[in-house]
Amino acid sequence: MAENKRDYYEVLGVSTGASDSELKKAYRKLAKENHPDLHPGDKEAEARFKEINEAYEVLTDAEKRSKYDQFGHAGVDPNFGAGGGDFGGFDMGDIFSSFFGGGFGGDGRATRQGPKRGADVRVNLTITLEEAAFGCSKEITVTHMEGCDTCEGTGAKEGSMPEICTQCNGTGTVRVQQRTVFGTMASTSTCPHCQGEGKINRNPCKSCHGNGVVRKQKKISVNIPAGIDEGQAISVRGQGDVGKKGGPAGDLIVAIRIKPHKILRRKGNTILLDQAISFAQATLGAQVEIPTLDGKVMFTIPEGTQTGTTFQLRDKGVTNLNGRGRGNQLVTVTVETPKKLTEEQKEVLRQFDEMLTGQKPATEDKDQKEHKGHKGFFDKKRKKK
């Protein structure tokens, strides 16, 4: 399938007269960008990495390059580079150490010698709508990993210290050379003797079982900013799990949940309220007590207010997160229709209806027939709805 292969010079992005140093520079750049360990599960990256290795191995071999320049892919072994080779005198450890300061082994995997940041710890915190609107301070209990006090994080029993691994001389990695049909392949892998730690702990601490860390609970005070909303989170630096080998501790991530309010609802920074008023209050107007985040306030309902009318209370909403000012509160009124009336109350309403329409409302079956075409005040209201 040589006819389907891309030109090796094109693969590396160099000219046909490229020097060895130019080839090496181009290869290092592309190897870093496409190494499978940096793109786990990416089959395309794996295929590109294989193609880059094959191109580099051919073009850095004087004899193979000469044949390739004369005959193209047909001039070299069609399976050449499929298993890798000695990569022109340097291994993958050389490549990754040049990019990451020695933090990667020859197999492209990170060694365990450097400092490691601790894991983040995530907790859920439920607060009230008022607390979310105005901010608050909460003390929460967190379970996380801390350094062992008994061994001071060494993992070794008191009076002893971990020993340097003689297999890898404390590096945590061992160099392996393998001879293949394509040459000698050098790689660096995790030391099997110390599991990459570089040290052997022959007398582990009983408190932490040699891990150097223990699980503990502690109370932390967290400041909740005004205006925070459901599903948002707060990050508290350095309050997660302790780091390893001098690495920084992880963070505490506090995910916010807001308890539903009995009356008020929230939409962004706006507070919503459905307020029931009586027919008389809607008709004549009234002073009504309205619940808000700040407590109850008096609000004037104007005469002739219709059901479904919405009024706005300025600056009675939620505080703007990381900003100034507050949202508003919207009050939607619903006019309640009385259900259980006495005969006296019904008679008063009939008289009221007659005063509005100039017609006497029907009270008996014969009256209903006589007033079949009559439409009173309440009939008109029902028709509008």
C-alpha positions, 0 to 999 in steps of 0.5 A: 500500500506504498502508493497510499503513503504521504511523502516523508518530507511532507509528513515532517514538513521539511524540504528535500534538502533538509539537514539532519538538524532540521529533521531532528527539530521537525521530528521533536516538534511533531512527536510532542504534538502527536504522541499517543500518551498525550492524546489517549484514545485518539486513533488519528493521533496514534496513526500520525505518530506512527507515520512521523516515526516512519518518515524520520527513521527513513530520512535520518538513515543515509542509505535509506534516504538515498533509496527513497530519494531515487525510488520513493516508497518502493525503494524502502521496506514497506513495513519499515518503521512499523515497530519503531527503531533507535530514532537516530541515536536518541530515544523518546526520553530525550525528546520529552525531557527536552520539552518537560525538563525530565518529567517524562520517561522514554515511553512518554509517560510521566515519572513519579518523582516530581511534586504532585498537586493534591486532588480537589475535594467537592462538597454540596452546600444548601443555603436559603434564598435570602442567604444567596441574595445577600451573601453569608458565611458558613462553617462546613465539615470537610473530609480530606487527606492530610499529612500523617502527624505520626510520621510527618508525611514520610510514611516510615515508622518513627526512627526510620526513613525510606531507603533509596531504591538500588534498582533505579538509584532513586530516579523511579525509572529504569532504562530498557534497551531492546533489539528489534529487526529495525535496530536497537530501541531504547526506552525508559519505564517505571521502576518495577522494584519501587513502583516509580517512587524511587524509595523503598519503605521497609518500616511503614508507619502504622498510622498511615500504613506507609502512605504518608497521608491520613483521612481527616475531618475539619471545619472550614469557614466559607464566605458565600458571595451575595447573588450566587445562584443554584448550581454555581460553585466556590473554590477555596484554594488549598483546602483539598487533599494534601499534595505529594512530594512537596506539591501544593494541596488541592482546592475545596469546591463548594457546589451551591444548592438553594432551598426553595422559598415558601412564597418567593421565586427567583429568576436570575436577579429578579424575585417573583411573587403571586399575590392574591387580593380580594374583589373589593381590594381590586375594585376600590384599591387598597394598601396590601402587605407584600412579602419581600427578601427584606421583609414585609412592605406596604404596597398600594393597589390602585382602583380597578386593578385586573387579575394578572396585572404585574407591578414592579418593586424596584431594588427588591430583588437579588444582589448582582453577583460581583457587581453593584445594585440589586434586581427588582421584584415583580408582583402579579396579582390574582383577584379572588372570587368568593365561593361561599356567600350568605344570602345577605351577601348575595343580595348585596351583590345582586343590588350592586350588579343592578346598579351597574347594569340598570337591570335586575339580575335573575333569582328564580327560574322564571326570572332566568327565562325572562332575562335570558338575554340579560348580561350582568356585571359578572357575566361580562367578566366571565365572557372576558376571561 
